[in-house]
Amino acid sequence: MSVPQHANVAILTGASGGLGSVIAKRLVMEGFQVVLTDIDLDRLRALQAELPQESTAAVQLDVTKADAFRQALELATDKWGGVGVLVNNAALTRTTPLFEISAEEFDAVSAIGLKGTFLGCQVLGAYMRDQGYGRIINMASLAGQNGGAATGAHYAAAKGGIITLTKVFARELAASGVTVNAISPGPLDLDSVREILTPEKLEQVMQMIPVQTLGDPDYIARLTCLLADSQAVSATGATYDINGGLYLR
């Protein structure tokens, strides 16, 4: 397998906050050049200001539009010669009770989480297939495996769909030098988690976790980098569970 010079160029969606910003910082720390993307351009620029300018580019990206991924690819190609890594992290997290979820909210959550991941895999997967190399990492969730004890049904369904899409694209692209994997975190030690869960609900979640602690976001970021490595040839079609023992298989 030939590894292109731009193997360490990554496109990251949902980069501006929560887990996305942690992944962005770790990718840069590990020597990747990163196209930071998000729908919120102001927060994106604030994140970029914290990182080495020579290692990053920032572009507003609506993950529900295939052309937006093509534009990010074009930017990365102009700046660094191409793309070797895609991290599909963008999501819309909602905890709306099951029978209160509107059709519009279901569509919005599904469009960003599931459709966005599909389009990223489709656009970048075709490009990577043609160049004979690529690494795609999709951010799933424990919610997609256990039905979402603390999140909404629409979020859980989207994350479950991401796990299935990961298998489909992995099988399709395996012979082309492109690996596709998913990471499925449980509850993480993030401000964004505390924003969507009441203190009482968070305490209930903590009591349910066998290891008795929230997950480390930077560990998820380090695993992302490991799967993005050129040596990760045989790691494909897998979902990596990091959930503190909440879901065992």
C-alpha positions in Angstrom: 0.0 0.0 0.0 1.3 3.4 -1.0 0.9 6.1 1.7 0.4 9.6 0.2 2.3 12.6 1.5 -1.0 14.1 2.7 -1.9 11.0 4.8 -1.8 13.2 7.9 -4.2 15.8 6.6 -7.6 15.4 8.3 -11.1 16.9 8.0 -12.9 17.1 11.3 -16.6 17.9 11.5 -18.3 19.3 14.6 -14.9 20.6 15.7 -15.9 23.8 17.6 -17.0 22.4 21.0 -17.3 19.4 23.3 -15.5 16.3 22.1 -14.8 17.9 18.7 -12.4 20.5 20.2 -10.6 17.8 22.2 -10.1 15.7 19.1 -9.0 18.8 17.2 -6.3 19.6 19.7 -5.1 16.0 20.0 -4.9 15.6 16.2 -2.7 18.8 15.9 -0.6 17.6 18.9 0.0 14.3 17.1 1.3 16.0 14.0 -1.8 16.1 11.8 -2.8 19.1 9.6 -6.5 19.7 10.3 -9.4 21.3 8.5 -11.6 22.3 11.3 -15.2 22.4 10.3 -18.5 23.3 12.0 -21.7 25.2 11.3 -20.7 27.7 14.0 -18.0 29.8 12.3 -17.4 32.1 15.3 -16.7 29.2 17.7 -14.6 27.6 15.0 -12.4 30.6 14.7 -12.0 30.9 18.5 -10.8 27.2 18.5 -8.4 27.9 15.7 -6.9 30.8 17.6 -5.8 28.3 20.2 -4.0 26.2 17.7 -0.9 26.6 15.5 -2.1 28.5 12.4 0.2 26.5 10.1 -1.4 23.3 11.2 -5.1 24.3 10.8 -7.6 25.7 8.5 -11.2 26.6 9.5 -14.2 26.4 7.2 -17.9 26.6 7.9 -19.5 23.3 6.9 -23.1 22.2 6.9 -22.8 18.4 7.1 -26.2 17.9 5.4 -24.8 19.3 2.1 -22.5 17.1 0.0 -21.0 20.1 -1.7 -19.8 21.4 1.7 -17.7 18.3 2.1 -16.4 18.8 -1.5 -15.4 22.4 -0.6 -13.6 21.3 2.5 -11.7 18.7 0.4 -10.8 21.3 -2.2 -9.5 23.6 0.6 -7.4 20.9 2.1 -6.0 19.9 -1.4 -5.1 23.5 -2.2 -3.4 24.0 1.2 -1.8 20.6 1.9 -2.1 18.5 -1.3 -5.0 16.3 -0.3 -6.8 14.5 2.5 -5.9 11.2 4.3 -8.3 11.3 7.2 -12.0 12.1 7.8 -13.4 12.3 11.3 -17.2 12.4 11.3 -18.0 13.9 14.7 -20.8 16.4 14.1 -24.0 15.6 16.0 -27.1 17.3 17.4 -27.7 16.0 20.9 -31.3 16.2 22.3 -32.8 14.6 25.3 -36.5 15.2 24.5 -38.8 12.6 26.0 -39.9 9.9 23.4 -43.5 11.0 23.0 -42.6 14.7 22.8 -40.2 14.4 19.9 -41.6 16.3 16.9 -41.2 15.2 13.3 -39.1 18.3 12.7 -36.8 17.6 15.6 -36.4 14.0 14.6 -35.4 15.1 11.1 -32.9 17.7 12.4 -31.2 15.2 14.7 -31.1 12.5 12.0 -29.9 14.9 9.3 -26.9 16.1 11.2 -25.9 12.8 12.9 -26.8 10.1 10.4 -27.1 11.9 7.0 -24.1 14.0 7.7 -22.0 10.9 8.4 -23.3 9.3 5.3 -22.4 12.2 3.1 -19.0 12.6 4.6 -18.3 8.9 4.1 -19.7 9.0 0.5 -17.8 12.2 -0.7 -14.5 11.5 1.1 -14.8 7.7 0.7 -15.0 8.1 -3.1 -12.0 10.4 -3.1 -10.0 8.1 -0.9 -10.9 5.1 -3.0 -9.6 6.8 -6.1 -6.3 7.7 -4.4 -6.0 4.2 -2.9 -5.6 5.4 0.7 -7.7 6.7 3.5 -8.9 6.6 7.1 -12.4 7.3 8.2 -13.4 7.5 11.8 -17.1 7.9 12.7 -18.2 9.0 16.1 -21.0 6.7 17.3 -22.3 6.4 20.9 -23.4 4.0 23.5 -26.8 5.4 22.9 -26.8 3.7 19.5 -26.2 0.3 21.2 -28.4 0.4 24.2 -31.2 2.6 23.0 -30.1 5.8 24.8 -30.8 5.7 28.6 -29.9 9.4 28.9 -30.5 10.8 25.4 -33.4 11.1 23.0 -34.6 8.3 20.8 -33.8 10.2 17.7 -30.2 10.7 18.8 -29.9 7.0 19.7 -31.4 5.9 16.4 -28.9 8.2 14.4 -26.0 6.8 16.4 -27.1 3.2 15.8 -27.3 4.0 12.1 -23.8 5.3 12.1 -22.6 2.0 13.4 -24.3 0.2 10.5 -23.0 2.8 7.9 -19.5 2.2 9.3 -19.8 -1.5 8.4 -21.3 -0.8 4.9 -18.5 1.7 3.9 -15.8 -0.5 5.5 -16.8 -3.5 3.4 -17.1 -1.4 0.2 -13.7 0.4 0.6 -11.5 -2.3 2.2 -9.9 -3.4 -1.0 -9.1 0.2 -1.9 -6.7 0.9 1.0 -9.4 2.8 2.9 -10.4 1.8 6.5 -13.6 2.8 8.2 -14.2 2.5 11.9 -16.5 3.8 14.6 -15.8 4.8 18.2 -18.7 4.4 20.6 -18.2 6.4 23.8 -20.3 6.2 26.9 -20.9 9.3 29.1 -17.8 11.6 28.9 -16.4 14.1 31.3 -17.4 17.1 29.2 -19.2 20.4 29.9 -21.5 19.6 27.0 -22.7 16.5 28.8 -23.4 18.4 32.0 -25.3 21.0 30.0 -27.8 18.4 28.7 -28.1 16.3 31.9 -29.5 17.7 35.2 -27.3 17.1 38.2 -29.7 14.5 39.4 -29.7 12.7 36.1 -25.9 12.9 35.9 -25.7 11.4 39.4 -28.0 8.5 38.3 -25.8 7.9 35.3 -22.6 7.9 37.4 -24.1 5.3 39.7 -24.8 3.0 36.7 -21.3 3.1 35.3 -19.4 0.0 36.6 -16.0 1.8 36.6 -17.7 4.6 38.6 -16.3 7.5 36.5 -17.1 9.5 33.3 -15.0 8.7 30.3 -11.9 10.7 29.4 -12.5 12.8 26.2 -8.8 12.9 25.5 -8.6 9.1 25.5 -11.3 9.1 22.8 -9.2 11.7 20.9 -6.1 9.5 21.2 -8.0 6.5 19.9 -9.1 8.6 17.0 -5.5 9.4 16.2 -4.5 5.7 16.5 -7.2 4.7 14.0 -6.1 7.5 11.7 -2.5 6.2 11.6 -1.2 4.8 8.3 -0.3 1.6 10.2 -3.9 0.9 11.1 -4.3 -1.3 8.0 -6.2 -4.2 9.5 -8.5 -2.1 11.7 -11.7 -1.7 9.7 -15.4 -2.2 10.1 -15.1 -2.2 13.9 -16.9 -0.3 16.6 -14.6 0.5 19.6 -16.6 0.5 22.9 -15.4 3.0 25.5 -18.2 3.0 28.0 -17.0 2.1 31.4 -18.6 -1.3 31.3 -22.1 0.0 30.7 -22.5 -2.2 27.6 -20.6 -5.5 27.2 -20.6 -7.7 24.2 
